[in-house]
Amino acid sequence: MYNLDVRMLIKKNRLCHYEVAKEIGISEFTFCKWLREELSEDKKKLVFSAIDRIVRGEANA
């Protein structure tokens, strides 16, 4: 399975894909397509940063 580290972090923090996608500024569908193949380092940093902002309560409304 691709992006296991991303998927596990989302699950650990009890988030939904749509929450992460919204914080990144893309659709849930696009985010799910991203996860089908291993993400580039730049995209992983973007996703991890978005998850961190959500968890800390600093997400864009």
Backbone as a ProteinNet text record, in pm:
[ID]
protein_1_A
[PRIMARY]
MYNLDVRMLIKKNRLCHYEVAKEIGISEFTFCKWLREELSEDKKKLVFSAIDRIVRGEANA
[TERTIARY]
85.6	0	90.6	55.1	132.4	97.3	193.4	174.4	122.9	174.5	130.1	153.4	263.9	291.9	187	143.3	39.3	-93.5	-127.3	-254.6	-262.5	-151.5	-150.1	-160.4	-96.8	-104.8	-246.8	-312.2	-452.1	-539	-519.5	-598	-569.3	-441.9	-401.3	-467.6	-480.6	-539.6	-689.9	-747.6	-891.3	-943.4	-871.6	-911.2	-974	-1041.8	-1098.3	-1019.2	-1019.5	-946.5	-994.5	-1125	-1176.5	-1122.8	-1094.5	-1040	-899	-819.2	-682.4	-685.2	-769.6	-779.7	-820.9	-917.6	-964.3	-851.4	-773.8	-663.3	-555.6	-534.6	-436.4	-490.7	-623.1	-685.2	-717.6	-740.3	-777.8	-904.9	-964	-1084.2	-1048.7	-1145.6	-1125.4	-1090.7	-1154	-1128.4	-982.4	-932.1	-793.2	-698	-726.9	-641.4	-639.1	-753.3	-758.4	-678.9	-682.4	-602.9	-454.3	-416	-275.9	-226	-310.6	-268.9	-255.4	-297.7	-289	-145.8	-58.4	82.6	164.4	288.5	373.2	390.9	368.2	379.5	525	546.6	680.3	708.3	833.9	870.9	801.9	788.8	722.7	575.2	507.8	366.5	350.8	442.4	434.9	451	543.9	562.4	435.9	371.8	247.6	137.9	125.4	22.6	50.8	175.2	210	188.3	219	198.1	49.1	-32.4	-177.2	-232.7	-188.6	-234.4	-193.5	-71.3	-22.5	-107	-139.7	-222.8	-361.3	-419.2	-551.4	-546.9	-448.2	-435.1	-413.1	-334.7	-308	-422.9	-521.8	-637.2	-612.6	-517.3	-483.1	-529.5	-622.1	-667.9	-740.9	-731.1	-805.6	-952.1	-1035.1	-1180	-1244.5
-117.7	0	124.5	220	342.3	439.7	523.6	631.8	583.3	472.6	415.3	511.4	583.8	679.9	790.8	838.4	940.9	883.7	767.1	704.8	676.4	628.6	597.3	724.6	832.4	958.4	1014.1	1003.3	1047.2	964.1	833.2	744.7	769.3	785.3	808.4	933.6	1035.8	1161.4	1170	1056.7	1046	1154.8	1171.8	1270.1	1199.5	1277.5	1227.1	1285.6	1215.3	1263.6	1401.5	1427.1	1556.4	1670.4	1645	1749.6	1788.1	1688.3	1712.7	1781.3	1732.8	1791.9	1938.5	1968.7	2106.6	2196.4	2148.2	2227	2251	2154	2169.3	2262.5	2260.8	2343.7	2268	2136.1	2051.6	1975.8	1910.8	1832.6	1699.2	1641.5	1509.9	1406.8	1417.7	1324.8	1333.6	1455.6	1474.8	1416.3	1438.9	1386.6	1233.9	1172.1	1026.2	974.8	1048.8	1011.5	1024.6	1128.2	1145.5	1022.1	967	856.2	723.4	717.8	594	557.1	657.3	634.5	704.2	660.7	720.5	869.7	951.4	1096	1139.4	1248.2	1307.8	1366.8	1394.9	1452.7	1586.6	1666.9	1796.8	1781.8	1687.9	1666.4	1608.3	1519.4	1463.8	1573.8	1665	1777.1	1861.4	1883.6	1959.9	1891.3	1760.5	1683.6	1680.3	1652.4	1648	1783	1889.9	2024.4	2051.8	2010.6	2029.5	1951.5	1827.6	1746.2	1811.5	1860.9	1927.2	2049.8	2131.3	2250.2	2210.8	2106.4	2060.7	2014.7	1934.2	1878.5	1988.7	2091.3	2201.8	2302	2284.3	2373.9	2502.2	2501.9	2619.9	2609.2	2521.3	2496.8	2617.5	2634.1	2740.6	2704.2	2797.2	2770.5	2787.3
0	0	0	-81.2	-92.1	21.2	56	151.9	287.3	331.5	457.7	574.4	571.2	678	683.5	568.2	561.8	610.7	561.3	598.4	749.1	806	949	1033.7	990.9	1064.7	1061.2	947.7	937.1	1031.3	1029.4	1115.4	1262.9	1297.8	1436.7	1494.2	1411.9	1456.8	1432.2	1390	1367.2	1273.7	1164.6	1064.5	945.6	864.9	739.8	624.2	514.3	396.7	354.7	364.9	321.1	406.2	534	620.3	576.6	546.2	501.4	365.1	275.5	141.9	149.9	234.1	249.1	298	393.6	447.7	341.7	253.5	145.4	37.3	20.1	-83.1	-209.6	-194.1	-307.2	-271.7	-370.3	-344.1	-279.2	-211.8	-150.7	-258.1	-371.8	-482.3	-527	-541.7	-582.4	-478.6	-350.4	-244.7	-248.3	-267.6	-275.4	-395.7	-507	-623.7	-593.5	-518.9	-479	-405.3	-318.2	-232.5	-306.6	-431.2	-508.3	-544.1	-550.4	-580.3	-473	-455.6	-352.2	-380.6	-278.2	-291.6	-301.5	-372.1	-375.7	-237.6	-210.3	-79.9	-58.1	-162.4	-149.6	-111.7	-176.3	-144.8	-4.9	35.4	170.9	274.5	250.9	343.2	351.1	237.6	232.9	313.5	296.4	367.2	517.7	555.1	697.6	763.9	693.5	746	765.9	670.1	681.2	800.1	817.1	930	1061.3	1067.1	1187.7	1221.8	1121.7	1146.1	1196.3	1139.2	1183.1	1328.3	1359.5	1495.5	1598.2	1562.2	1654.2	1659.3	1574.5	1574.1	1497.5	1407.3	1331.2	1187.2	1161	1024.1	969.5	838.1	771.4	770.8	806.3	813	678.7
[MASK]
+++++++++++++++++++++++++++++++++++++++++++++++++++++++++++++

